[in-house]
Amino acid sequence: MKILIVNNTRIPAPKYGGTERVIWWLGKELNRLGHQVTYLVAPGSACPFAKVLIYDDTVDINQQVPDDIDVVHFHFQVAGFTKKPYLINVHDNPGYGHQLNKNSVFVSANHAARHGSSIFVHHGLDPDDYPKPDLTIKRTHAHFLAKAAWRVKNVKGAIDIATASSNKLIVLGGTRLNLKMGIRFTPNLNVRFKGMVDNDQKSVVLNASKALLFPVLWNEPFGLAIIESLYFGCPVLGTPYGSLPELVTPEVGLLSNSKQTLTTGLKAADEFNNQLCHDYAVANFTVQLMTQRYLELYEQVINGKNLNNTAPTLLEAAPKYLPWNN
């Protein structure tokens, strides 16, 4: 099968870039299975296992898709595409009233259901992109892994949990002084900020972490940080919003919108089994599983079937920030 993967950003992602890493892993696995993969992506991209074409947002998308492609996999919203069978991944939370394409694919069951759909594919990571976890290593801190500048990610809540439980916290994806969304300074010296890190740096932090603190204040579509952390044996302590209840079972984490409950959970983090967390991630969230599911969907659209009977749309508007209680 000749598959075109389209995104309007650059690959590979050297540091932060959830979507970029997902499409890299997907293309790599498709190539391993014998499919011919081409990327249509932003300038500056390069790939050793697939052909790379440069996406131009000023040119009609139909003109940019090669004639010999069998199916197109978009990773951003596109309108007016008619040249080939296609599907469109939804990675974010579109606003209320926004009508999506009938061939939309979501990234969790909750993400799909909130838009009146049942079509979703969980992300899967590629273990080859990470050092092998040492599940016997001493766990010395908790970690936060997300864009800390986004208030919905609630780095403040993570800092409060770590401080109240007398644990050190390492923040991956943020800085102590943040000027991007007003002046925000974190004086708490119990917290270390490492900014945007690459996979090797991130892996060192996760492998020695007691838990991922993920107290998001929105309906998280998926959360790549969750499966990365589980892969390194870290339980997940977060809020019960969006995809988290389907990704985080009681055996591998604790979900609550109460800071006190999560603080108590972090104090008892060593009661979770690190090997079980790792095994759970490998059993449920690998690139192999993700790719097989997408291949099934490719076959459906190639055969002329719409993935959704009606255009998905958000069924109920959510508040800007979901509850976070002391």
C-alpha positions, 0 to 999 in steps of 0.5 A: 500500500502507498500511504501519504502521511500529512502534517503541517509541522517538521519531522522528526521532533528533536524535543517536544512534539507528540504528534510528530513522534506519533507520525514518525513511529507510525510511518516507521512501522508501516515501512517495516511491514512493507508499505511505501510511506511518504510524508508531506510535512513542513520545510526542514523535515528529513526521514531515512525510511520514507520519502519526504515532500514539503507541504505548502499551505498556500497551494491546493492540497489536491495538487500536493498529493502524488497521483500514485498514493492509495490513501492519505492520512491527515493529522490536521483539519483540511477541507476540500480534499477529494483526490484520494481516499483519506482519513483525518486524525483529530489530536486536539479538542475542537471548539463547540459547534465545529463540525468535523469531517466524516472520516475523522479519527479520534485518539481515545474512546472518550475523545470520540464519544464527546464528539458523537463518534466511536472511531478512535485509535490509541497512540502507541510508542516505539520502544526502540526510541527509548533506552531500556528501563531499569525497573530496579533503580531507586526512585527519587522524585516525581515528574511533570511532563507537559507544556507547563505554560498551558494552564489546563496542564496544571503544573501548579497543581503538580507542584502543590502535590509534590510539596505537600507530600515532601517530594522533589518534582522535576518539571519537563516542558517548562521553565521557572520564569515563564513570560509566554502567558504573562509573568509567572515565576515559581520560587519553590526550590523543591522543584527543578525545571528542565525545559524542553528535553530530548528522549534521552534526557527525558528517559533518565528522569522518568526511569528514576521517578516515583510517579507522573503527576498529571492533574489536567484541568481539561478533557485530555484527548490522550496524553502521550506522557501517560504511556511514556511514564508507564513504560518507565515503570511510573504510576500515574497520579492525575485527574479523572478527565478525558482519556485518563479513566480509560488509560489509567487503571487502579493497578497503575495509578490513581485518579482524583480531582482532589489535591489531598487525595493525590498527595496521599497517593504520592506518599504511597507511590512505592506501593505501585508495582513498577514492573506491572506499570511497564508491562501494562504499557507494553501490552496496550500502547505500542506502535504495532497495535496502533499501526494495525488499527490504522491499517484497518481504517485505511482499508475501510476508506479505500473501499469507499466507506465513511468512518462516521455516519454523520459529521462528528461535533462536540456534543456538550461544551465544557468549561474552560477549566474543570474542577480542582479541589483542595 
